Amino acid sequence: MQSKKKKTILILTLIIIFIATLLDLIYQGLFFQLLPKPIQSYIGNLL
């Protein structure tokens, strides 16, 4: 039972991190600003 609970928590954590990363890239947050300029411009053109 413990293994299933740990697995669920891990999956939820990964989903939250994924969503947070997407929102950071969309709204050009801190992680986005730390990226090199060429990558920023590439992502900016995609979004």
Sequence and secondary structure as in RCSB ss.txt:
>XXXX:A:sequence
MQSKKKKTILILTLIIIFIATLLDLIYQGLFFQLLPKPIQSYIGNLL
>XXXX:A:secstr
 HHHHHHHHHHHHHHHHHHHHHHHHHTT HHHHHS HHHHHHHHHH 
